[in-house]
Amino acid sequence: MITELNAITFKSQRHPKHRFQNLLRITKGRRLYQSWGQLNKQAAAGIDGITMPAYQQQLVGNITRLSDALKHKRFRANDIKRVFIPKANGKQRPLGLPTVDDKLVQQGVSQILQSFWEADFLPNSYGYRPNKSAHQAVHSLALNLQFKGYGYIVEADIKGFFNHLDHDWLMKMLKQRIDDNAMLSLISQWLKARIKSPEGAFEHPKSGTPQGGSLAQYWRTSTCITHSTYGLKRK
């Protein structure tokens, strides 16, 4: 499993414009077991009501079923359950809760995407990356301020990123590195999955991505790096 990802990372570093094929084959079997180990076992259930403990009771059967569905390209993204959690400023943050099936597959896909886009990040980029943390960012900032003579800090955020993510542009970015229609189709399904509100109404999103899935935070970082790396600009 690690060897496959290392090979992708190596090729990505040596051939920055290479487009990877047949990626979905990696997202099954042993990788799903690895993905299970990386998931939060306290996470709330998705729209099907299946909890992590209940899923774990039939883990071998569930992963065998998922692996077979991915192998034969029968896997389909499930609907998303919308919940709201309070923020410190008194407002509410909308979260989207995927089913455990989707969490597992998303985690596997995230690892694959990470393996070839990591080569494009600069060492001083810390957001949502493996072996990087906010504490490291603060430490680096403190050292730069103390010893390199900087006089001010600029703080910026992407306003409403998760609500306004452009699906078409994200897919265009992904195609810069992915030449696998099955993988692209699966990602598109997650982006366009129906969202069920607490009142029971279904929404068909035309933009944005729910916060809460394994891929959501990854889009935020990869979108920024892909814009700067490949020069994708709106006309």
C-alpha positions in Angstrom: 0.0 0.0 0.0 2.7 2.5 1.0 4.9 1.4 -1.9 2.1 2.3 -4.4 1.7 5.7 -2.9 5.4 6.3 -2.8 5.7 5.3 -6.4 3.0 7.9 -7.3 4.8 10.6 -5.2 8.1 9.8 -6.9 6.6 10.0 -10.4 4.8 13.2 -9.5 8.1 14.8 -8.4 9.9 13.7 -11.5 7.1 14.4 -14.0 5.1 17.4 -12.7 2.7 17.3 -15.7 2.0 13.5 -15.7 -1.6 12.5 -15.6 -2.3 9.4 -13.5 -4.5 6.5 -14.7 -6.2 3.6 -13.1 -6.2 5.2 -9.7 -9.5 3.7 -8.4 -7.9 0.2 -8.3 -5.8 1.3 -5.4 -8.9 2.4 -3.4 -10.0 -1.0 -2.2 -9.0 -4.0 -0.1 -6.1 -3.3 2.2 -6.3 0.4 1.6 -9.9 0.4 2.9 -8.7 -1.3 6.1 -6.0 1.4 6.4 -8.6 4.1 5.9 -10.8 2.6 8.6 -7.9 2.9 11.0 -7.6 6.6 10.2 -11.3 7.5 10.7 -12.7 9.1 13.9 -14.7 6.2 15.6 -16.7 8.8 17.5 -18.1 10.4 14.4 -21.9 10.8 14.1 -23.9 8.6 11.8 -24.8 9.6 8.3 -28.2 9.6 6.6 -28.5 5.8 6.8 -28.2 5.9 10.6 -25.3 3.4 10.7 -22.9 4.3 13.5 -19.2 3.5 13.5 -19.5 0.8 16.2 -22.3 -0.9 14.3 -20.3 -0.8 11.1 -17.2 -2.2 12.9 -19.2 -5.3 14.0 -19.4 -6.3 10.3 -16.2 -4.7 9.2 -14.8 -7.6 7.1 -18.1 -8.0 5.3 -18.5 -4.3 4.8 -15.1 -3.8 3.3 -15.4 -6.8 1.1 -18.7 -5.4 -0.2 -17.2 -2.0 -0.8 -14.1 -3.4 -2.4 -16.2 -5.4 -4.8 -18.4 -2.4 -5.7 -15.3 -0.3 -6.4 -13.7 -3.0 -8.5 -16.7 -3.4 -10.7 -17.5 0.4 -10.7 -20.8 -0.1 -8.9 -20.1 2.2 -6.0 -22.4 5.3 -5.8 -22.1 8.2 -3.4 -24.9 8.4 -0.8 -26.9 11.4 0.3 -25.5 13.7 3.0 -27.1 14.5 6.3 -27.0 18.2 7.2 -26.5 19.2 10.9 -25.7 22.6 12.5 -23.2 23.1 15.3 -22.8 26.4 17.3 -19.9 28.7 16.6 -18.1 30.9 19.2 -19.5 34.0 17.6 -23.1 32.8 18.1 -23.7 31.7 14.6 -24.1 28.1 13.4 -21.7 26.1 11.2 -23.3 23.7 8.8 -21.8 20.2 8.6 -22.5 17.5 6.2 -22.3 13.9 7.6 -21.5 11.2 5.0 -22.3 7.6 5.5 -19.5 5.3 6.8 -19.2 3.8 3.4 -18.5 7.2 1.9 -16.1 8.2 4.7 -14.1 5.1 4.1 -13.8 5.5 0.3 -13.2 9.3 0.7 -10.3 8.7 3.1 -8.7 6.3 0.6 -9.2 8.7 -2.3 -7.8 11.5 -0.2 -4.6 9.5 0.5 -4.1 9.0 -3.3 -4.7 12.6 -4.2 -2.3 13.7 -1.4 0.4 11.4 -2.7 0.8 13.3 -6.0 -0.1 16.8 -5.0 2.2 16.8 -2.0 5.1 17.4 -4.5 3.6 20.7 -5.4 3.4 22.2 -1.9 6.1 24.5 -0.5 7.7 23.6 2.8 6.1 26.6 4.5 2.6 25.4 3.7 1.0 23.8 6.8 -2.7 23.5 6.2 -4.2 20.0 6.3 -1.0 18.3 5.2 0.5 15.0 6.6 3.0 15.5 9.4 2.2 19.3 9.5 0.4 21.0 12.2 -0.8 24.4 13.4 1.8 24.2 16.2 4.6 23.9 13.7 3.2 26.9 11.8 3.2 29.0 14.9 6.7 27.9 15.8 8.0 28.9 12.3 6.1 32.2 12.5 7.7 33.0 15.9 11.2 32.2 14.6 10.7 34.3 11.5 9.4 37.3 13.5 12.2 37.0 16.0 15.2 36.4 13.8 14.4 37.6 10.3 13.3 41.1 10.9 9.7 41.0 9.8 7.6 43.8 11.2 4.0 42.7 10.6 1.7 39.8 10.0 -1.0 39.6 7.3 -3.9 37.2 8.1 -6.3 36.2 5.3 -9.1 33.7 4.9 -11.1 32.4 2.0 -14.6 33.7 2.8 -17.3 31.1 2.5 -15.0 28.7 0.7 -17.0 25.5 1.5 -20.3 27.2 0.3 -19.0 28.6 -2.9 -16.5 26.0 -4.2 -17.0 25.9 -8.0 -17.5 22.3 -9.1 -16.5 22.8 -12.7 -13.3 24.5 -11.8 -12.4 21.9 -9.2 -12.9 19.1 -11.7 -10.7 21.1 -14.2 -8.0 21.3 -11.6 -8.2 17.5 -10.8 -7.9 16.7 -14.5 -4.5 18.4 -14.5 -3.2 15.2 -12.7 -5.9 12.6 -13.1 -6.7 10.7 -16.3 -9.1 8.2 -14.7 -12.7 8.7 -15.6 -13.9 6.3 -12.8 -12.1 8.3 -10.2 -13.3 11.7 -11.6 -16.9 10.4 -11.7 -16.8 9.3 -8.1 -15.4 12.7 -6.9 -18.1 14.4 -9.0 -20.8 12.3 -7.3 -19.6 13.4 -3.9 -19.7 17.0 -4.9 -23.2 16.8 -6.2 -24.7 14.4 -3.6 -28.1 15.4 -2.3 -28.1 17.1 1.1 -30.9 16.4 3.5 -31.8 19.3 5.9 -32.9 18.8 9.5 -36.4 19.5 8.3 -36.3 16.6 5.8 -36.0 18.6 2.6 -33.4 17.6 0.0 -31.1 20.1 -1.7 -29.2 19.5 -5.0 -26.0 21.5 -4.6 -24.7 23.3 -7.7 -21.6 24.6 -5.9 -19.8 24.1 -2.6 -19.0 21.0 -0.6 -20.2 19.9 2.8 -17.8 20.4 5.7 -17.5 17.0 7.5 -16.2 14.6 4.8 -12.6 13.4 4.5 -12.1 15.3 1.3 -13.7 18.7 2.3 -10.6 20.2 4.0 -8.3 18.7 1.3 -10.2 20.7 -1.4 -9.4 24.0 0.4 -5.6 23.4 0.3 -5.4 21.7 -3.1 -7.5 24.3 -4.8 -5.0 27.1 -3.7 -1.9 25.1 -4.7 -3.4 24.1 -8.1 -4.4 27.6 -8.9 -0.8 28.8 -8.3 0.9 25.8 -9.9 -1.0 25.5 -13.1 -2.1 29.1 -13.5 -5.8 28.4 -13.8 -7.6 31.7 -14.0 -11.1 32.9 -14.8 -11.5 35.0 -17.9 
